Structure formats: C-alpha cells, structure tokens
C-alpha cells in the first residue's frame, strides 16, 4: 500500500487522532497548530479525525471526497492525469463571452455530471462560450442550490463525485466550451459544519446567511490559506477556466491586502503555470469599480463582476414590475442611463437602501466586458416567492426584447439554463436538510419571509418537499414545440450575430449611443453600423431609424426613414 501523509490544521483541540477505516492512530503536532501522521494506506481509504475525547469521527476539512455525505468519513482521492484528454485546450478569457449558468441537479432529469454531458451539444449549437456550474461543493442532504456547502474541497457526491466532474469538464473542453465553477467563501452551511471544532474558521461578524468567515480576525492566516488553496484547486485539479465568487461583498476584509487581490495575484500565477487564461467573476452589489480595476492601478483585479443594475433596468422597463429593489428602475431613461454607464447607482441615492450607493465607472479605461449583463439568473428567478421565470409572465416579444438588449449590448453576457427556449419550468428554492429541526426551520422561514411581503403563505413552495425540486427540472421535450423552438432559433441567431459582427464586439461604452421615447415606449441602441430597435409597448410605433433588417422578432417594416414595429417587437438593423 502507498504511503500517505495526513495533515490537518487544528489549533483548538489538545489532542488529534487519525481514524482510518475504524482504527485510531496518533498524530504529531507540528508547525504550531498542524497535526500530521504518515501511514501506508489503501488508495481509497476512508478516514477522519477524532478531537480530544469526543468519539465523533469528523471529516477532513480539506476532504476531496465524501462518499456517504458531509457527516461521515472522508475518502482519499487524487486526480488521475490519464483521465484528461484536453491537452490541447488553451482556453480564453471570459471577457466578451456568452456564459450559460446551470444547476447540475435540475439541468437534466438524472441531475448528474454525466447526464449533463449528453446536453453539451445543445450548448455548442446555441453558441455559448462557457458553462458556469452553480456550486458543486459538498453540502448537507441530497439536493439543494449548493450555497450551503460545508466541505468546500469535496465534490457533491449525488452529482457523481470528483471523477464525474473531471469527465464533464473534459467533455466541455473537447467541444470548445470553457467551464466556470461557482465558489462560496463568504459563509458555511448549517448542516455538517464541523470546521469551528478545528479552529477559528468563523469571525465575530455575521451576514444574511449566518456567521462570517474569519479572514481578518486573530487566526485568520490559515483560514485565508484554506480559501485560496480551495479556489486554486478547482482550476488546477479540475481544469476549470475560472470561478464565479459568490457575494464577495460579504467577505469583510480589513487587512491591507484584500483576499480578492491576493486571489487575483495567485490566479495569474497559476494561469502562467498551466498556460491558459483563468478568470475570476465576482458577485457584488456594491457597484464599486475597484473590484474590476487591475491591481497595478489600485484595484482588486477581478476579471469581471455580475451587474444587477443592468438586470433590474431591463426587467423593470420590459415587465413593469417596480416592487422592492426595482423601485428606482422602470423608465426608459433609467434603462438608457444604465446601459450607457454600466451602473445606475453610481454615487446616487438608492430608495431601496435609503442611502447613496455605488461609485461611477471610468468608461474610458474599464471596458464593458468586465461587467456581466443578463435577463435572469438563479437568484432573479429562485428568490422570487414561487420561483417563476419571466417566460411565465411575459409575452414572447417581451422576452425577445430582453434577450436582444442583453446579447446586443457591449457587456459580457450570461444566460440561465432554459432561458433560450423560454422554459416553462420554475426554478424554486429547494433543500434536503436531513435534520428535522433544520428542515422545519427552513420551510417556515421561507414562508414567513414572503408572507411579510404580502404573499399568501400557502402559495410558497415548501423547499423540503421533493416535489419542489422535481418541478424545477428542465423539460427538454419543450424544445420541439413551435413556440419554444421559435424562441430557441431567435437566441441562436442572436448569439451567432454577436459573435460574427465586429460592431457587437466593441467593448467601449463611450462608443455606445442610445435614443428613446418615453411616451411611445421605444428604445434604439446603436452599436457602430447596427441598431437594436425595441418597442417595449403593446401598440405599434414608428422609430426614426432605418436600414436593412438583420434579425427581428415581430414584423418590422422599414419605409426608408423609419422602422415600424408592432407591440413587443425588436429588430436589429444595419443602417444605410
């Protein structure tokens, strides 16, 4: 049997013992707080740690595999170099790309990495450049969104475990698709979080999801290393082309070198080692351009960030919804201003927050490709009370307008799974906590949250009900229906146009021009020789833009000086 060194950072216990397949072995304390033991073990040995006199065998905080869930022993796993066939893959940056966000458990009926491989050709035909996987780290229960991860290094076993993730990434690369992995470092889930027993992984602060992770208090150095090593591991061992970093505004770092800046620097070093670009996309609601400003100019060096202002501006203008954080949006003036400057709130008053918010983006030095535009995400669907998609509330023409504004914009764009065919499946909040009290608290908390906002509690799906999970799976049979198929064809043509037209690849917002008429409800976004002309109202309008129709939803008529559009219609014109 091969020799293996077991190591765990555990400054809190006075004694740590190693359990390998039920046999206890002593460990030696070294380097102040690291415990180590070297043993001859089988390559797939099951093991864990026993702290002080507590008989519970705890999983390894850096476990690579949890075959029986997050409460049980870990299993050794090493990446097999022979499993990869992507030696010729050279990757690309995400800037300007089309990204496709998906949840492994609901993307297919089987809900596994291997079953997802069978649908990759659909994504290739669609024209997307990257697949973005919602969190695949190990979390409590069999199914959930993945943001309640507790063993960040392990791959969720019901999806297929680490070997199946290797197969999926390799299959993506063989088809020319990059892969991004959603990583959550701002909090830990409530089921199976044993890290505080080992050391000061949590801080004295908190965020909306629980106790904050300790990245700046006493003992934070090894916790920061834990985060950095995990992030780099997804890109090194699993060949991911980058990460989406969840809610980085909840990473409260008061040190001189922010952890995101540190991660950016180490990611660049890894990119040089592996010989391909690696991208970091941050989710942040702060509207702070320093996040996407290069490190040598005083920024944190993220490749890009999600931009909810663009989503809110498009959705509110098209749908008419004005509740909650949509309150400052909804007019065409707001939509035009947001598309032109990247952020709407840029040092301006936010009625939702009841204070000033954001900072202006320097559009002369920061390209639009560092911001992500989208018409929906897992958050913008799943965090609605009943998980309803825009396709369940809007006309096909309104959906086409939203798609054209996002995919026709200068921004890096992202789709959410099923959006391209106007999927009728909701994406609801679901969980499968095995602990009865936690399961009950999750269900009751969800109902109370939306009941406080005026919803009938009986209408709120129970996240613990398996039917809520099953309802959220995509129905791929819909693609063959005429209405869904027509929308899919529009998305394919729109993405192909985005890739083919140099004017649609211009990343500079200073080159963007927008005209609109608030009363008649039309807007025209001009990109070089192309114009994306939209009628957001339900009555026909004449827009003073003419040219050859390149792509349209509806029946535009060009009479030489103006384009006539029916209600909820969009046309892309090449101006004369």
N, C-alpha and C positions, 0 to 999 in steps of 0.2 A: 504494500500500500504506500502511496506517496506521502511525503512529509508535508505538513501544512502548519503555518503559524496562525494561531487565533489571537486576535488583539481586540481590546475594547477600551474606550475611554470612559472611565467610571470614577470620578473624584469623590463621589458621595459615600459609597459603601466602604467598610473597613476590610471586607474580605470578598473576593470574587472567585467562584469556582466554575469550571467549564463542564457542561454536561454534553457528552457525545453518545448518542444512541442509548441514553439511560445510565451511563457510567460517569461518575464525577471525577474530575481531575483538578489538581491545584493550579492556580495561576500566580505569576510573579508580578508584583507591582514595579513598574519601571517608568522613567521619564516623569515622575511625579504623580501622574494620575492614569497612566495606561497600564493595563493588565495584559500579560502575554503568556502563551503556552504553545509549545511545539509538539505535535503528535503525528504519528503515522495513522492516517485515516483513509477510509474509502472515499473516492472522488465525489460521491453524492451523500456524504454523511449528514445526518440530522443532528443539530447541536443547539445549545442555548447557554445562558449564563444564570447562575444562582448567586444572588446578592445577600451577603451576611447570612442570617438564619432563616430567611424567607424561603420556604421549599419550592415556590413557584419558579419554573424554568422560563426565563424571559428570552424572547427572540433577540437576535443581534441587531443593534441599531443600524448597522450597515449591511444588513442581510440582503443577499442577492436574490433569494427565492424563499417564498413562504407557501409550500405546497398544501398546507392544511389551514391557512388563514393567519391573520396577524396576531392571534393569541397563542400560537403554537411554536414549536421549534423551527429554527431556520434550516435551510439546506444549502450546502456548498454548491456553487455554480461558477463556472468560468466560461467566458466567451470562446467559442470554437472557431479559430481562424478559417478552418476548412468549410464552415457553413456559409461563408460570404462568396458571392460571385460578382461583386460590384467594384472590382479593382480598377476599372476604367472610369468610374464615376468621379467627376471633377466638380460637381455641384455648381451653385450660383448663389448670389446674394438674393435676399427676398425683395430688395427694393424694386418697385415697379411690377412685381409679380402678381399673379392671381392665386390666392390661397383658399383652400377648401377645409373648413373646420368640420370635424366629425367626432361623434361619440361612438366608440367601438361597440359598446353593448347594444346600441339601438340602430346602428348603421345597417345591419343585416338581421335576419331572423335569428340566426345562431348566435350573433353577438360576440364573435371571436376574431382574433387577428387573422386566422387562416380563412375564415369566411369573407373577411374584408378584401382579401387578395382577389377573390373572384369578381369584385366590383371595380377593380382599379382601371380596367379598360374603359369603363364608363367615364371615369375622370379624365383619362387621356383624350377620349373623343370630345369631352366637354372643353378641353383646352386649358385646364388648370395647371399650375406650375408646382405647387406644394400641397401636401396633405398635412393638416395640423390636427394632431390627436389630442382630444381632451385627456385629462390626467390618466395615466396608466400605472401609477404607483399603487402599492398595496394599501387597501383600506378595509375597514370592517364590513362584513356582510358579503353577499354575492354580487349585488348590483347597486349602483349609485352613480352620481356625477363624477366622483373621483377626487373632489376637492377636500374630502375628509381623510386624506392619506395620513398614515402614521408611521409607515416604514418606507421612506422616500426612495431608497435604493432598490427595493424589490418591485417586480412587475406583477400586477394583479393576476393572480392565478386563474380565475374563471375566464379571463380573456385568452388564456393559453400559456401564460408564463413567459419567461425571458427568451426561450428558444423560438417560440412563435412570434415574438416581437422582432427577433432577428430576421425571420422569414418574411415578415411584412415589409420591413424597411428594405431588405434586399430586393423584394419584388417591386417595390416602388422605384428604386434606383434603376432596375433593369428596364423600366418603362419611361425613364426620364423624369420621374416625379421626385422632388425633394420631400423631406419629412421633417416636420417640426413637432416637438413634444411640449405639452402644457405642463409646467412645473410650478408647484405650490410651495413657497418657502416662508409665507407670512403667518401661518398658523398650523396647528396639528388637529386632527380629528378627535372626537370624544371616545371612540371605540378602539382600544388596543394601543393607546399612547402610554408606553412604559418609559419613555425617554427621561422624564424627571426623576425616576428612580436611579438612573445612572449619573446624572449631572445636571448643571444649571442650564438646561436647554430653553427654558421659558423665562421671560423677564417679568418685571412687576407691572408692566403695562398690559393693555388689552386692546382688542379691535372688535369689529362686529361679529367675528366668528369665534372669539374666545381669547385666551391668553396669548400675548405676543411672543414671538420667538426672540431669544436673547442674542442680539447682535451688537450690543453696545454696553451692557452692564458687566459687572465682575464675572469672570469666567467665560467671556464671550469669544475669546480667540479660537477655541476648539469648536465652538458651535458654528462660527463663521466658516471654519475649515470644512466642517461637516456639510454645509450648504454648498460651498464652492466645489468640493470633490464630487458631490452628487450631480451638480449641474454639468460638470465636465464629463462625468461618466456617461450620461446619456449621449453625448456627442462622440465620445471616444469609443466606448464599448459597443454601443448600439448604432453607431454611424449616423445619428441624427444630424440634420443640417442646421439645426438651431433649436432654440427654445422660445416658448411664449411664457413669460413670467407673470404669474397671477398677482394682481392687486399690489403692485410694488409700493403704492402709497402707504401700505400698512407695514412696510419694512422701516421701522423707526430707527434710524442710524445717526447717532450724534457724534460719531468719530470723524476724524479729519479726512479719512479716505472712505467714502461711502462704499458699502458692499457691492453695489451695482457697478461702480467704477472698477473695483477690484475684479469682479467677474468679467467685465468687458476686456480688461487687460489680459487676463488668463485665457479667455476665449480666443483672443487674437493670437496668443502664443500657440494654443492648440491648433488653430487653423493653419498656422505656418508648418506645424509638425505633420499634420495629416494631408496637407496640400490641397485644401479646398476651402471655400468661404464658409464661415459659420455665423449665423445671425441670431441676435437677441431682440425679441419683441416684448416690450413691456406693456402691461395693462396698468394704466394710471388715470385717475380722474382729476389730476391736479392742473392739467393744461400748463405744464412747466416745460418750456423748450430746452431747458438744460439737460433734461433726460436724454434727448436725441442729438445733443450737441457733442461733437468729438471731444475726447479727453484733452487733446492738446490745445483746445480752445476753452477749457474750463468746464466742460460738460461731463456727463456720466458715460457717454459713449455707447448708448443703446442704438441698435441698428434702426429701430422703428418703434412706434407705440400705437396701441389702439386709440381711436379718436371717437369718443361717444358723441361729441358735439355734431360731427357730420351725420351720424346716425339719427340723432334727435332732430336735426334740421330737416333732413329728407323725410323722415317718417311723419313728423308733425305737419309739415306742409302738405304731404300727399294724403294722409289719413284724417287730418283734422283733430286728432287727439291732443288735448292740452293739459291733461292731469299730471300731477307730480312734477318730475323734472322736465316734462315737455312744456311747462308753463311759459318759459321765455322764448319758445320757438313757435313755429306755425305759419309765420308770414313768409312771403317770397323774398322780402328784403332780408330777413334773417337768414334764409337759405342761401341767397346770393352772397351775403357777407361771410358766412361760414365757409362756403366753397372757395371764396377768394382768399381768405386769410388763415384757413386751417382750423383755428379755434374761434368759436363765437365769443365765449367768455375769455377775454384776454386783458385782465385788469378791470373788468366791468362788473356791475352788480348782478348777482345771481339771486333771483327771487326764491328759488328752491333752497339755497343755502343761507339766504338772508344776509349776505355779505359780498364783498368784492371777491372775484375768483379769476385765477389764471394770469397769464403773462403773454404779451404779444410775441408771435413767432417772427423771426427775421426771415422774411420770404426771399430776400436777396442772397442769403447764404445757406439756408436749410431747405433742401428740395422737398416737394410734396410727397415724394416716395418714402419719406420717413414717418408718414402718418398713414394709418390703415382706415380705409373707408369701407363701410358695409351697410347693408339694409337690415340685417338681423344677425344675431349671434346666439349662442346658447343662453346667455344672460337675458338678452332682449326678448327671447321667447319664454324660456323656462321660468324666469322670475315674474312673469305675468301670473295672475291668480289662477288661471286654468290652463296655462301653457299654450295658448292659442297663437298660431302663426298669422302673419299678415295675410296669407293666402286664404285664411278662414274668414276674413273680414273685408277685404278689399277686392275691387274688380281686377280682372286680368290686365286691363290697361294701366291701372294704378301700380300694379306690380312691375309692369314693363317700364314705367317711368322711373321707379326707384332703381331698377337694375341699370337703366341707361345712365342715370345720374352718377351712380357709384362706379360702374365699369367704364364710363366715358370720362371720368374725372382724371386729374393728374396723379391721384393718390395710389399707393399700393392698395389692392382691393382684396376683400375676403368674402366668401360665400359660406353659408351654413348649410349643412347637408340637407338635401331635398328641396332647397330653395329654387334650384334650377328648373324643377318641373312643377313648382307651386304645390308641393306636397300637402296633402290634407291631414297628415298625422300631426297631432300636437307634440310638443316636447315639454313634458311636465316635470316637475321636481319629484324625483323618486329616490328612495333609500331602502336599505335592508338591514338596519341595525339589529344584531341578534339579541341585544339586551332589552328585555321587555320595558323597563322604565325609560330607557333612551328612545326606544321606538315610539312609546306613547307620548313622550315629551316633544319629539319631532313632529308628530302628526298634529298634536294640539297647538303647538307653537305656530305651525303653518296656517292653521285655520284662524287662530286669533290675530295673526299679523294682517291678514286680508279682511277679516271681519271688522277690524279697527278702521279700515279704509272703505267701509260701506258694502263689502261683498257679503252675500249670504253664505254663512259658514258651511252649509250643506253642499254648496256648489264647489267647494275647494277639494280637489282630489287628495285622498289620503296618500302621502308619499310612501308609506309602508305597505300599501296594498299592491300585490304583484301586478294587478291589472293596470295600475298607473304606469308601471314600467313597460308592460306589453303594449299599451296604447301608444307609447312614444316611439315605437319602432317604425322605421320607414316602410311604406308599402310600395315595393318596386314594381308591382303589377300596374300601378297607375301610369307608368311611363307610356304604355301602349294606348292610353285613352287620348282622344283627339285634343281636348283642351290642354291636358298636361303635356302631351307631345309637342303641341304648338309652342308652349312656353319654353320647353327644353330647346327646341330649334332656335328660338329667339336668343336664349342665353349663349348657345354655341356660336351663333353668328356674331353676337356682340363681343364675345371673348376673342374670336378669330379676328375681328376688325381691330380690337385693341392691340393685338399682337402685330398685325400687319401694317398699321398706319403709323408712320413716324410722328405725325401731329399728335396722336394719342399717347405717345411715349415721352413727350416733352414734360420734364418733371418740375418746371418752374412756375410757381403761382403768379409771378409778375407778368407772365405771358397769357394768363387766363383772363377772358373778358366775358361778362355776363350781363344780359339785358332781361328785363322782366316787366310785366304789367300786373300790378297787384289786383286791380279790379277785374280784369279779364282772365286772370289766373294762368298766364303763360310765362314761361321762362326759357331763354336760349343761352346755352353755354357754348362759347366759341373756343375751339382748340385749333389754331392755325387755320387751315382751309376748311375745316369741318365745324359744323354746328350741331349740337344736340338740342333739339327744339321740343319742348314739352307743353302740353295743355293739361294742367292739373285740375281744371274744372270739368263739369259734365256737359257744358254747352260748346258748340263749335266756335272756333276763333280763327282770326287771320293774324299771323305773325309776320312782321316785316323782315323776313329772312327768306331768301330764295336760293335755289341750287338744285343739283341732281340728288335725288333720294338714294342714299346708300343702304340704309336699313330702317325699317319702320315697324311700329305696332299700331294698327289702325289703318285709315285710308287717307293719307295726306294728299293734297292736291296743290301743285305749285303753278302759279299763273304768271310767273316771270318777275313779280315784285314782292310777292308774299306767299307764305305757305299756309294753307287752310288745314286745320286739324280738328277732327271730331273730338268729343269729350273723352278724357282719359286716354290720350294718344301721344305718341312720341315718334319723332323722325330724326334720323341723322342725315344731314345734307352736306354735300360738297359744294361750297359756294362758288359761284361763277366769278 
